[in-house]
Amino acid sequence: MPRLFATLIACTLLATGAFAQDVKRSITKIAGDVYRFQNNFHYSIFVVTPEGVVVTDPINRGAAEWLKAEIGKITDQPIKYLIYSHSHGDHASGGAVFADTAEVIAHRNAPDTIDGVAPNTRFDDKHSVKIGGKTVELTYLGKGHGEDLIAMVVRPENVAFAVDAVSVNRVPFRDFPGSDIAGTINQIKTIESLDFEILSPGHGGMGVKADATAHREYVEKLMAAVTEGLKAGKTTDQLVAELTLDEYANWGSYKNWREPNIRGMARWLMENGKI
């Protein structure tokens, strides 16, 4: 029994180590002093200045610890600001790793604590962080995907960081879980109204402002097509079979999420009295 127990522990440790090695993490420079951090399928950005570092979504504790160590290889400046795009756990966990030196910023609608971290600064519509010749402009996007989602634009690089409401050449996530789809469309419109050149989303590849417009147009076309079908008396199953959305067949996750997109849109339309 002792040998069996020891073997089980050894196997567990090996499996845990293998799992940890499967985590894909990287840092790439976007432009100037703005960097993009990848942790598997999630992304955040950070900005290095002579007066300190601005980090955004920590993603999770392991990711934040890794990122903090890597930032230490780039600069000896402390992390002065932690800015949350929103409070959803898959983006906002692990903030305590940075909170020992950072002023923590979130929207007014964010909960009192985010994974145990209480924001020091909250804002309503707009807020700016100025440090080391850089300005990070924060804009509340309204209710849609959550109630506390903001977008950030870093100047002078003109890089926008926008999470979950928009992606580049990729259909929306599954069946729009927890989203007010009409609100999400308005969130994207607010992103489009901002002055920026480079778009760095929270998932998937990077792009430009026109990609935000393309994403909104996809959601609007999907809404119109599903609305028309439901009003014509078609079932959701019929819409899944007929609504192929071929012009988006080359977008990421099309094969896996086309059907959930249609079902999620139909559900939202019916639940919100649009049909």
BELQUI-V450067 format. One record per pair of residues at least 24 apart in sequence whose ideal C-beta (glycine too) atoms are under 8 Angstrom apart, sorted by the first residue. I is the first residue (numbers start at 0). J is the second residue. D is the distance in whole Angstrom. If there is no record, write none. Layout:
# BELQUI-V450067
i=[I	I]
j=[J	J]
d=[D	D]
This chain:
# BELQUI-V450067
i=[22	24	24	24	26	26	29	29	29	29	29	30	30	30	30	31	31	32	32	33	33	33	34	35	35	36	36	38	38	38	40	41	41	41	41	42	42	42	42	43	43	43	43	44	44	44	44	44	45	46	46	46	47	47	47	48	48	48	48	48	49	49	49	50	50	50	50	51	51	51	51	51	51	51	52	52	52	52	52	53	53	53	53	53	53	53	53	54	54	54	54	54	54	55	55	55	55	55	55	56	56	56	56	56	56	57	57	57	57	57	57	57	58	58	58	58	59	59	59	60	60	60	60	61	62	63	63	63	63	64	64	67	67	79	80	80	80	80	81	82	82	82	82	82	83	83	83	83	83	84	84	84	84	84	84	84	84	84	85	85	85	85	85	85	85	85	86	86	86	86	87	87	88	90	90	90	104	104	105	106	106	106	106	107	107	108	108	109	136	138	138	140	140	140	140	140	141	141	141	141	142	142	143	143	143	143	143	143	143	143	143	144	144	144	144	144	144	145	145	148	150	150	150	152	152	152	156	157	157	157	157	158	158	158	158	159	159	159	159	159	159	159	160	160	160	161	161	161	161	161	161	162	162	162	163	163	164	165	165	165	165	165	165	165	166	166	166	166	166	167	167	167	167	167	167	167	167	168	168	168	168	168	168	168	168	169	169	169	169	169	169	170	170	170	170	170	170	170	170	170	170	171	171	171	171	171	172	172	172	173	173	173	173	174	174	174	174	174	175	175	175	175	176	178	179	180	180	180	180	180	181	183	184	184	184	184	187	187	187	187	187	188	191	203	204	217	217	220	221	221	221	222	222	225	225	225	225	226	226	226	229	229	229	229	230	235	235	235	235	238]
j=[61	62	65	66	66	69	156	158	197	199	205	156	157	158	197	155	156	133	156	153	156	158	73	199	205	62	66	62	65	66	202	89	90	201	202	199	200	201	202	84	90	160	201	151	153	158	160	199	70	133	135	153	73	74	76	76	130	131	132	133	76	131	132	76	79	130	131	76	77	78	79	80	130	131	76	77	78	79	80	78	79	80	82	128	130	133	135	78	80	81	82	97	101	81	82	83	84	151	160	83	84	90	91	162	201	81	91	92	93	94	96	97	89	90	92	93	89	92	93	92	93	95	96	93	93	93	94	96	97	93	96	96	97	130	104	128	130	135	116	128	135	137	149	151	109	113	118	147	149	148	149	150	151	160	161	162	163	201	109	144	145	147	148	149	162	163	110	113	145	147	145	163	114	162	163	201	128	137	147	139	147	148	149	139	147	146	147	147	193	189	193	164	185	186	189	190	182	185	186	189	179	182	178	179	180	181	182	183	184	185	186	177	178	179	182	183	186	177	178	186	189	190	193	193	194	195	197	194	195	196	197	195	196	197	199	190	193	195	197	198	199	208	199	200	201	190	198	199	200	201	211	200	201	202	201	202	190	190	198	200	210	211	214	215	200	202	203	214	251	198	200	203	204	205	206	210	214	203	204	206	210	213	249	250	251	202	203	204	250	251	252	217	244	247	250	251	252	253	256	257	260	214	217	218	256	260	202	252	256	256	259	260	263	259	260	262	263	266	260	263	264	267	263	267	267	218	222	263	264	267	271	218	215	218	219	222	211	212	214	215	218	215	215	251	251	247	250	244	260	261	264	264	268	261	264	265	268	268	273	274	265	268	269	274	274	261	262	265	266	265]
d=[7	7	6	8	8	6	7	5	6	6	7	4	8	6	6	7	4	7	7	5	5	5	8	6	7	8	5	4	8	8	6	7	6	6	7	7	7	6	7	8	7	7	7	8	7	7	5	6	7	6	7	6	6	5	7	7	5	3	6	5	7	5	8	7	7	5	4	5	6	7	3	7	6	7	6	7	5	6	8	8	7	4	7	6	7	7	6	6	7	5	7	6	7	8	5	7	6	7	6	6	5	4	6	7	7	7	7	7	4	5	6	6	7	6	7	6	8	5	5	7	4	7	6	7	6	4	7	4	6	8	5	6	7	6	6	6	7	8	8	7	7	7	8	6	7	6	7	8	8	7	6	8	7	7	8	4	8	7	7	8	5	5	4	7	7	7	6	5	7	6	6	7	7	6	8	6	7	7	7	6	4	8	5	8	8	5	4	4	8	7	6	6	8	4	5	7	6	6	6	7	6	5	6	5	8	7	3	4	7	6	4	8	5	8	8	5	6	7	8	6	7	5	6	6	7	5	7	7	5	4	7	7	8	5	6	7	6	4	7	5	7	8	5	8	8	5	7	8	6	7	7	7	3	8	6	7	7	6	8	6	8	5	5	8	5	6	5	6	8	6	6	6	5	6	4	4	8	8	7	7	7	7	8	5	6	7	5	8	6	4	5	7	8	6	5	7	5	6	5	7	6	8	8	7	7	6	8	8	7	6	4	8	7	4	7	5	3	7	7	4	7	6	7	8	8	7	7	8	7	5	8	7	6	6	6	8	6	8	6	4	7	7	7	6	8	6	8	8	6	7	5	6	7	6	5	5	6	6	7	7	6	6	7	5	6	7	6	5	8	6]
